[in-house]
């Protein structure tokens, strides 16, 4: 029986318990998968523990469940206990390590273990691309080049995801020419994943003309990621008006924007100190129910602070109903820039945890106020 939903799984499971029969391994694996997919980890673990017989799929499903819940220690304990491991077992554990912070050494050690198991485990494209992601994260281009060489030898460098991972790795490691060389080897075939990766690489490098040229190649392929990447690139490189114009063009082309679009557009409004633009984007966010997103809310607060409309900024922060450290930091900066250190200090004291950003925001305001006082006395 194939279970399409959580309801199907629960109904089938209850019926099996009432009937008193032991579930087949295949069916139990399905139940574990469905339960973990809907964040019922305890139920998944209980099923796994009670299985009279387990196969490699059982172990892989349970390991993936713990990785999904970000419990990497338990996932590794299961990994070490598994009597049989296949490529999926290794790739699942490797992916968990690469995606998490602080497990980079574990990922490298596991990859080395995979290579030592060369007779039983053959490294595939997924393994290589995840390791490229790790190289980009560590900014280790030397290791990335070795992986690239390995991928060429094993013909694992031809798919769109492999090429995009190589472009991303070289770009983040400040090797733009290598990234562009990889992109150019696509033999004229335009792939959306590779195209988006190369546009992002151009944006990081500040090569906006090249980014636009690639973006305009096979425009029918462009999706929301393509548009968001280029808008972000313009804004990050200081071309605020171009970013906003592209956003207008995006809407005219019928592409549905998302919270990432709004974040870039709000950054452009902040950079331009445009209250009119900020209010328009605020209205769009309300209309499309993005206002509950804490990053969007903090972006709107930041726009009003940059435009010195502290009344609106504080009102938006209060209406969110939650403590948003990003919004509070913007309010501290806003009040500090106006020399209103009483209000800046009030928001500073409201933060349960204070990082270097909020300390710098408050300190810059205190210094500014002190300098103003000195100049007023000297005059």
Buried (B, 14 or more C-beta within 10 A) or exposed (E): EEBEEEEBBBEBBEEBEEEEEEBEBEBBBBBBBBBBBBEBBEBBBEBBEEBEEBBBBBBBBBBBBBBBBEBBEBBBEBBEEBEEBBBBBBBBBBBBBBBBEEBBEBBBEBBEBBEEBEEEBEBEBBBBBBBBBBBBBBEBBEBBBEBBEBBEEEEBBEBBBBBBBBBBBBBBBEBBEBBBEBBEEBEEEEBBBBBBBBBBBBBBBBBBEBBBEBBEEEEEBBEBBBBBBBBBBBBBBEBBBBBBBBBEEBEEEEBEBBBBBBBBBBBBBBBBEBBEBBBBBBEBBEEBEBBEBBBBBBBBBBBBBBBEBBEBBBEBBEEBEEEBBBBBBBBBBBBBBBEBBEBBBEBBEEBEEBEEEBEBBBEBBBEBBEEEEEEEEEE
